[in-house]
Amino acid sequence: MTIVKRILKYLLLGLLGLIGLLLIIQFTPGIWHHWVTYPSYEKEVNELAKLRKEPSAQINLNTYRGVMHVHSYLSHDSRGTLDDLIPAAKTDGIDFIFLTDHPHGDIDTLPKGFRGFHDGVLIEPGTEKQGFCAWPLHPAIIKWNANRDSIAKKIVSNGGIVFYAHSEEEHNWINPDFQGMEIYNFHTDTKDQSPVPILFDVLVNGGAYRHWVLRQFFDPQTPILAHWDSLNNTRKIVGFSAIDAHENQNLRARYLPDGRIQWVGNNAHNLDTMEVKFWNKWIFSAPDKSGWVFKLLVDTYQTGFNYVTNYVMSDSLTTSSLGKNMKQGHLFIAFKSLGDAKGFQFYGTNSKDSITGILGDSIKIDQLKNLKASSPLPGQFTLVHNGKTINTSTANAYQFSFSEPIEKGTYRIEMSLNLQGKLIPWVYTNPIYIY
């Protein structure tokens, strides 16, 4: 019996040792990131921000920062409220939020939920279903049990917007009514990596460095960009970015009316309820504005809104003006956590140096002399013609100009920032179309 106890003791000690070793292995990268990697990134981004030079405004439109493809409590997989959305937007300098809440059933009535200005932030309700991000931009009823292409046609013919979500998935790409597609989606970017290392990284760095933790997921979406370029060779397809924000990859708890605690996990699923006892009461704080008394957050609206942002050039901060300019392609996307891209411009000029069109516009070839771009931060400009790189600037340029040979086709700009000795993608513009 003594031998059996001794064997069990050693087995238990061995198991505990193995668990301890595995935890050390899992936590070590996050600890290294906390003390070395992320402070280095932060320092370099702050130094880059000091080099900011506001370009002289050449385009006679305002630039508004916004996030599209965002979910609130109206979606089955989110619990987000205005108390979550608006402070995040205000902190990140976001001017507008275009929501895309999942409908419950086959009948979707819009507007729904939040709409209009809330503490200076414009919210427009929309929906995501069957691969669409749809914003009717006016009161509408969408019957999702109808043919998908006929749904798109009806929304678009009534002045709304239909952009394809999750561009890595199958869509009817020859549908003449869809107007745009996601050229970057954060959720898409996470699909090729295991979430386990990120979770341990969050446990160590989920405070000040959460935005750098999320950057660990980033990969250039090369196949999607190539597909977008090929589609633009036949007709205009607007590209936009989606943070696909739910604020739902978290563990949270709040009080129920009967005094028990309800635990909510990933995708806003209810996990369990428990009684509050003397032995667990210490982990709960006073309720926040949304009633949560415990939060272990992996993703937040604030981190997501700052991660990747749409910059729309528009006459005014109104739904009608934003919608019109989005459909025209007067927008570019930027990874804002690396640097704010407000002030970035891409346009064409004639022989008199007058602007003949901006990103998203079509310009007759005999009215074009130069393609120009300017940036508030220094980096490398890359000019892409019909999907192929044809010109690059130095790695620390503020201005870019390309004059000849200019041929018919689509021209768009990618811009990268020099960080950690590497060129990191920062800005993607919509094309200028030369005919």
C-alpha positions in Angstrom: 0.0 0.0 0.0 2.9 2.3 0.9 4.4 1.7 -2.6 1.0 2.5 -4.3 0.8 5.8 -2.3 4.3 6.7 -3.2 3.7 6.0 -6.9 0.5 8.1 -6.8 2.3 10.9 -5.1 5.0 10.9 -7.7 2.5 10.8 -10.5 0.6 13.7 -9.0 3.8 15.7 -8.5 4.8 14.9 -12.1 1.4 16.0 -13.4 1.5 19.2 -11.4 5.1 19.8 -12.7 3.9 19.2 -16.3 1.0 21.6 -15.9 3.4 24.2 -14.5 5.8 23.7 -17.3 3.1 24.1 -19.9 1.8 27.2 -18.2 5.4 28.7 -18.2 5.7 27.8 -21.9 2.3 29.5 -22.7 2.9 32.6 -20.6 6.6 33.2 -21.6 5.8 34.8 -25.0 3.3 37.2 -23.4 5.7 38.2 -20.6 8.5 38.8 -23.2 6.0 40.9 -25.3 5.1 42.9 -22.1 8.6 43.8 -21.2 10.3 43.9 -24.6 8.3 43.7 -27.8 5.2 45.8 -27.1 7.0 48.7 -25.4 9.4 48.8 -28.4 6.4 48.9 -30.8 4.8 51.6 -28.7 7.9 53.8 -28.6 8.4 53.5 -32.3 4.8 54.4 -33.1 5.0 57.4 -30.8 8.2 58.5 -32.4 6.6 58.2 -35.9 3.6 60.3 -34.7 6.1 63.1 -33.9 7.0 63.2 -37.6 3.4 64.0 -38.6 3.0 66.8 -41.1 -0.5 67.9 -42.2 -0.7 68.0 -46.0 -2.3 71.0 -47.6 -5.8 70.1 -48.4 -6.2 69.6 -52.1 -9.6 67.7 -52.1 -12.6 69.9 -51.4 -14.3 67.3 -49.1 -14.2 66.7 -45.4 -12.7 63.4 -44.2 -14.6 61.4 -41.6 -13.4 58.4 -39.6 -15.9 55.6 -39.4 -16.3 51.9 -38.6 -18.6 49.6 -40.7 -19.7 46.0 -40.0 -20.4 46.5 -36.2 -22.8 44.5 -34.0 -24.8 45.6 -31.0 -27.2 43.8 -28.6 -29.7 43.4 -31.4 -27.4 40.6 -32.8 -27.6 37.2 -31.2 -23.9 37.2 -30.6 -23.4 40.6 -29.0 -24.4 42.5 -25.8 -23.1 45.9 -26.9 -25.1 49.0 -25.9 -24.6 52.7 -26.4 -22.7 52.8 -23.1 -20.2 50.5 -24.9 -20.2 51.9 -28.4 -20.2 55.6 -27.9 -17.3 55.9 -25.3 -15.2 53.7 -27.6 -16.0 55.8 -30.6 -15.3 59.1 -28.8 -11.9 57.8 -27.4 -10.8 56.7 -30.9 -12.0 59.8 -32.8 -14.7 57.9 -34.7 -17.3 60.1 -36.4 -19.7 57.4 -37.5 -20.7 53.8 -36.9 -22.6 51.8 -39.6 -24.1 48.9 -37.7 -24.8 45.5 -39.2 -27.0 43.6 -36.7 -28.1 40.1 -37.5 -31.9 39.9 -38.0 -34.0 37.5 -35.9 -35.9 35.5 -38.5 -36.7 36.2 -42.1 -38.3 39.6 -41.7 -35.9 42.6 -41.0 -37.4 46.0 -40.3 -35.1 49.0 -40.6 -34.4 51.4 -39.0 -33.9 49.4 -35.8 -32.0 49.9 -32.6 -29.7 52.9 -32.5 -29.9 55.7 -35.1 -28.9 59.3 -35.5 -26.4 61.3 -33.4 -25.4 60.2 -30.0 -22.9 62.5 -28.2 -21.7 63.7 -31.6 -21.3 60.2 -33.1 -23.6 59.3 -36.1 -25.0 55.8 -36.1 -26.8 54.2 -39.0 -28.5 50.9 -38.6 -27.9 48.1 -41.1 -28.0 44.3 -41.3 -25.7 41.4 -42.0 -27.2 38.2 -43.4 -26.6 35.9 -46.4 -23.2 37.4 -46.9 -24.5 41.0 -47.2 -23.6 44.1 -45.3 -26.7 46.1 -46.2 -27.7 49.6 -45.2 -31.0 50.7 -46.8 -30.4 54.3 -45.6 -34.1 54.8 -45.2 -37.1 52.9 -43.7 -37.3 49.5 -45.3 -38.5 45.9 -44.7 -36.2 43.2 -46.0 -37.6 39.7 -46.5 -34.6 37.4 -46.3 -36.5 34.3 -47.5 -36.5 35.8 -51.0 -33.8 35.3 -53.6 -30.6 36.8 -52.5 -29.9 38.7 -55.7 -33.4 40.1 -55.8 -32.9 41.3 -52.3 -29.8 43.2 -53.3 -31.5 44.6 -56.4 -34.4 46.0 -54.3 -32.1 47.6 -51.7 -29.9 49.2 -54.3 -32.7 50.4 -56.5 -34.2 52.2 -53.5 -31.0 54.1 -52.8 -29.4 51.7 -50.3 -26.0 50.1 -50.0 -25.1 46.4 -50.5 -21.5 45.4 -49.9 -20.4 41.8 -49.6 -19.1 40.7 -46.2 -16.4 38.1 -45.6 -14.8 38.3 -49.0 -13.0 35.0 -48.4 -16.3 33.2 -48.8 -18.3 32.4 -51.9 -20.5 35.1 -53.4 -22.3 35.8 -56.6 -19.4 38.0 -57.9 -21.2 38.6 -61.2 -24.2 40.0 -59.5 -24.5 43.5 -61.1 -26.2 45.0 -58.1 -23.7 44.6 -55.3 -21.5 47.7 -54.9 -18.6 46.8 -52.8 -16.7 44.2 -50.7 -14.6 43.9 -47.6 -10.9 44.2 -48.5 -10.0 43.6 -44.9 -12.0 41.9 -42.2 -10.5 41.3 -38.8 -12.5 38.1 -38.2 -11.3 36.8 -41.6 -7.7 37.6 -40.5 -8.1 35.4 -37.3 -9.1 32.3 -39.1 -5.6 31.1 -40.0 -4.2 31.2 -36.4 -4.8 29.4 -33.2 -6.5 31.6 -30.6 -4.7 29.9 -27.6 -1.4 31.9 -27.7 -3.4 35.1 -28.2 -5.5 34.2 -25.1 -2.4 33.8 -22.9 -1.0 37.0 -24.4 -4.2 38.8 -23.5 -4.0 37.6 -19.9 -0.6 39.2 -19.6 -1.1 42.3 -21.9 -4.9 42.9 -22.0 -4.5 46.3 -20.4 -2.3 48.8 -22.0 -1.1 46.5 -24.9 -4.4 44.9 -26.0 -4.1 46.6 -29.4 -0.6 45.1 -30.0 -2.0 41.6 -29.0 -4.6 41.9 -31.7 -1.9 42.9 -34.2 -0.5 39.4 -33.8 -3.3 38.2 -36.0 -2.4 40.5 -38.9 -1.6 39.1 -42.3 -1.9 41.0 -45.6 -5.0 39.8 -47.3 -3.2 39.3 -50.6 -5.8 36.9 -52.3 -8.7 39.1 -51.4 -6.9 42.2 -52.7 -6.0 40.4 -55.9 -9.7 39.3 -56.4 -10.8 42.9 -55.7 -8.4 44.2 -58.4 -9.7 41.6 -60.9 -13.3 42.7 -60.3 -12.4 46.3 -60.7 -11.1 45.6 -64.1 -14.6 45.1 -65.3 -16.6 47.6 -63.1 -16.4 49.6 -60.0 -16.3 47.6 -56.8 -15.8 49.7 -53.7 -13.4 48.3 -51.1 -13.9 48.9 -47.3 -12.7 47.6 -44.0 -14.6 45.7 -41.4 -13.6 45.3 -37.8 -16.6 43.0 -37.5 -16.8 44.2 -33.9 -19.1 42.4 -31.4 -17.2 42.9 -28.1 -18.0 39.2 -27.5 -14.8 37.3 -27.1 -14.9 37.8 -23.4 -16.0 36.4 -20.0 -18.4 38.7 -18.1 -20.8 38.5 -15.2 -23.7 40.5 -13.9 -26.4 40.3 -11.3 -29.8 38.8 -12.1 -33.0 40.3 -10.5 -33.0 37.5 -8.0 -29.5 38.4 -6.7 -27.7 35.5 -8.5 -24.8 36.0 -10.9 -25.1 35.3 -14.6 -21.9 34.4 -16.5 -21.7 35.3 -20.2 -19.0 33.9 -22.4 -17.9 34.0 -26.0 -20.4 35.1 -28.6 -22.6 36.4 -25.8 -23.7 32.9 -24.8 -25.1 32.4 -21.3 -22.8 30.0 -19.5 -24.1 29.5 -16.0 -25.5 31.2 -12.9 -24.3 31.1 -9.4 -25.1 32.2 -5.9 -23.0 35.0 -4.4 -21.2 33.6 -1.3 -18.5 34.9 1.0 -15.9 32.9 -0.9 -16.6 34.3 -4.4 -17.9 37.8 -3.6 -14.4 39.3 -3.7 -14.1 38.8 -7.5 -17.1 41.1 -8.2 -16.9 44.9 -8.5 -19.6 47.5 -8.5 -21.8 47.3 -11.7 -20.6 49.4 -14.6 -23.1 51.3 -16.8 -24.1 48.1 -18.5 -24.4 46.2 -15.3 -21.3 44.1 -15.5 -19.6 43.2 -12.2 -16.8 41.1 -13.7 -15.1 41.4 -17.1 -12.2 39.5 -18.7 -12.0 41.2 -22.1 -10.2 39.8 -25.1 -11.7 42.2 -27.7 -13.3 45.5 -27.0 -15.1 48.1 -29.3 -12.4 50.6 -28.3 -9.5 48.4 -29.4 -11.4 47.3 -32.6 -12.4 50.8 -33.7 -8.8 51.9 -33.4 -7.4 48.8 -35.2 -8.7 49.4 -38.7 -10.8 52.4 -39.7 -12.6 53.7 -42.8 -11.8 57.3 -43.9 -14.7 58.6 -46.0 -14.4 61.9 -48.0 -17.8 63.5 -47.8 -19.5 66.8 -48.0 -21.0 66.5 -44.5 -21.4 64.1 -41.6 -24.9 62.9 -42.6 -26.2 59.6 -43.6 -27.1 60.7 -47.1 -23.8 62.3 -47.8 -21.7 59.5 -46.3 -23.8 56.9 -48.2 -23.4 58.8 -51.5 -19.6 59.1 -51.2 -19.2 55.5 -49.9 -20.9 54.2 -53.1 -18.7 56.5 -55.2 -15.6 55.0 -53.6 -14.5 58.2 -51.9 -12.8 56.3 -49.1 -9.6 54.6 -48.0 -8.8 52.3 -45.1 -6.0 52.6 -42.6 -4.8 50.6 -39.6 -5.3 53.5 -37.2 -3.5 51.9 -34.3 -0.3 52.4 -36.3 -1.1 56.1 -37.0 -4.0 58.3 -37.8 -4.3 58.6 -41.6 -6.7 61.6 -41.6 -5.3 64.0 -44.1 -4.2 61.3 -46.6 -5.2 62.2 -50.2 -5.1 60.5 -53.6 -6.2 62.3 -56.7 -5.5 63.0 -60.4 -4.5 66.4 -62.0 -4.5 67.8 -65.5 -1.8 69.7 -67.3 -2.8 72.9 -65.4 -2.4 71.0 -62.1 -6.1 71.2 -61.4 -7.8 68.2 -59.8 -9.8 66.2 -62.3 -10.8 63.3 -60.0 -10.2 61.7 -56.6 -10.1 58.1 -55.4 -13.3 56.3 -56.6 -13.7 58.7 -59.6 -13.4 57.9 -63.3 -11.2 60.3 -65.3 -10.9 60.5 -69.1 -7.3 59.8 -70.0 -6.9 63.0 -72.0 -7.8 65.0 -68.8 -5.1 63.4 -66.7 -1.4 64.4 -66.4 -0.4 63.2 -63.0 -1.6 60.8 -60.2 -0.7 62.3 -56.8 -0.9 61.3 -53.2 0.1 62.9 -49.9 0.3 61.5 -46.4 0.5 63.0 -42.9 3.1 60.4 -42.0 6.2 59.3 -43.9 6.3 55.9 -45.5 6.5 54.1 -48.8 3.8 54.7 -51.5 3.1 51.8 -53.9 1.1 52.4 -57.0 -0.9 49.4 -58.2 -2.2 49.4 -61.8 -4.8 46.7 -62.8 -3.6 44.6 -59.8 0.2 45.0 -60.5 2.7 47.1 -58.7 4.2 49.6 -61.2 5.9 52.2 -59.0 7.2 52.7 -55.4 8.5 55.7 -53.5 11.3 55.8 -51.0 10.5 54.4 -47.5 10.2 57.9 -45.9 8.1 59.9 -48.4 5.3 62.3 -47.6 4.4 63.0 -51.3 4.0 60.8 -54.3 3.6 61.8 -58.0 3.3 59.6 -61.1 3.1 61.1 -64.5 3.9 58.7 -67.3 3.2 56.5 -68.9 -0.4 56.6 -67.7 -2.6 54.1 -69.4 -6.2 53.2 -69.1 -7.3 51.0 -66.2 -7.5 51.2 -62.4 -4.9 52.8 -60.2 -4.8 52.6 -56.4 -2.3 53.4 -53.7 -1.0 51.2 -50.9 1.1 52.8 -48.3 3.4 51.2 -45.7 5.1 52.5 -42.6 8.6 51.7 -41.7 8.4 50.1 -38.2 10.9 47.7 -36.6 12.9 47.8 -39.8 10.0 46.4 -41.8 7.5 48.0 -44.1 4.1 47.4 -42.5 0.8 47.9 -44.6 -1.0 51.0 -43.3 -3.3 52.5 -46.0 -5.2 51.0 -48.9 -7.1 53.4 -51.2 -10.0 52.8 -53.6 -8.9 53.1 -57.2 -9.0 55.9 -59.7 -10.5 54.6 -62.9 -8.9 55.9 -66.1 -10.8 55.4 -69.4 
